[in-house]
């Protein structure tokens, strides 16, 4: 389905595109400097996820983060269901730069992966 381009949508896309880390809805709202209300941001972010523009990360604290991953557009680099890393020092979430390998138990079919590794990022180490 073709979606309309709006100023709000373009602003949220610009904010996400210029961030190297996943961002929470609150952080995006702060960056809009009050130009877009919370409900509109929420709808835009969910549409971005539906349309494959962004992906949602649910962290261990239950908070949702959204990211446009530069590697996600090339499936040979990073699968859609990839791991993320949350730094306990700077409290950021980022896509893992490499594929994290895990084993799949016999007779199980994995359809989606939502995994956040928690620790200290390379910038804070």
Residue, then its C-alpha position, 0 to 999 in steps of 0.5 A: x500500500x502506498x503511503x502519503x509523504x508528510x512533513x511529520x513522516x519525513x522528520x521522523x525518518x530523518x531523525x532515525x536515519x541520522x542516528x547510529x543507534x536505535x532510538x526510543x519513541x521518547x528520544x525521537x519525540x524530544x528531537x522533534x522539539x514538540x513539532x509532532x505529538x506522541x500518538x503521531x510518532x507512534x503511528x509513524x514508527x509502527x508503519x515504518x516497521x510494517x513497511x520494512x523501513x525500520x525495525x523494533x527492538x524490545x529491550x530487557x526493560x520492556x522499552x521499545x527502540x526503533x532503528x534503521x540499520x544500514x546493514x539490514x537492506x542487504x540480507x547477506x550482511x545481516x538477517x532481519x532477525x538479528x541480535x542487538x546490544x544494550x550498553x549499561x553505561x551509555x544506555x544505548x541500543x545498537x544492532x550487533x555488527x556481526x551475526x551472533x550464532x546460536x543453536x536451534x534445538x531439534x524439532x523447533x522452528x524459529x520464526x522470529x528472534x528478539x534478543x538483546x545482549x547486555x553489557x558495556x559497548x566498545x565506546x564505554x569500555 
